[in-house]
Amino acid sequence: MSEQQSYYVPASSPWPIIGALGLGLIAWGASTTVIQASAEQDGHGSTVLFAGIGVIVFMLFGWFRDQINESTKGLHNEQLNTSYKQAMSWFIFSEVMFFAAFFGALFYARVIAVQWLGGDSNNAMTNEVLWPEFVAHWPLVNTPGGTETQAMGWYGLPAINTIILLISSVTCHFAHTGLEQGKRKQLTGMLGVTIILGLIFLYLQGAEYVHAYEELGLTLDSGIYGNTFYMLTGFHGLHVTLGTVMLIIMFLRVLKGHFTPDNHFAFQATSWYWHFVDVVWLCLFVVVYVL
């Protein structure tokens, strides 16, 4: 019979409550900042917001430190690794459903709502009553209030960013392969390239937003097209930012000599997350930019 492994139970941790405090401050500060900005008032909203971000950063450093210490001391075992893999799998699944909801909203707007407004065979009165001049086509570059914009094409920065993320997924895979084969130089080099590509993607997405705002007139006031565009690309950019931070943390750990071919779940989880982000962008590129 196989030997029964003991399951490591960590001591009570202050980090969950500190993280909850930080998220609360961020929610309070962000909402207050938006209200003050809309009313053109000065206030403490931004101060509270940055304080919350600071608390979250402090929490992450502390929690990561504790986890790393537990791992390097050999407190984790195969049972705990299985739990980590299941937890990360469920987390990525929840992220899949998160984006599925937004893609669903885009699908509803394009395939159902636009056709209703256009007065299809079953909703002729909808067109006559709500928007008689409306022509059913996508993207909607005109709003009922008279706001006009231009659609963001797939060529240029979006296409370049797609190539960048595809290459980064390959370099991340080779970094993981290098770790599994004990090739530390390959691991360090490919991981560094992946981080650089992630940072380039974020920079180019920022440049794309500037172009959209200043030259195309594509803003959050541009109706359902502008809303869905920034909702999908913005949340994806947030996930790329998180993934890049995770990669940087893994890079620092690699430089400190952490991870072995048999014990590297933190790196594996980060690799899973980065590949997930890449797949989401491919879907987003086709649905938002091309179709």
Disulfide bonds with the S-S distance in Angstrom:
none
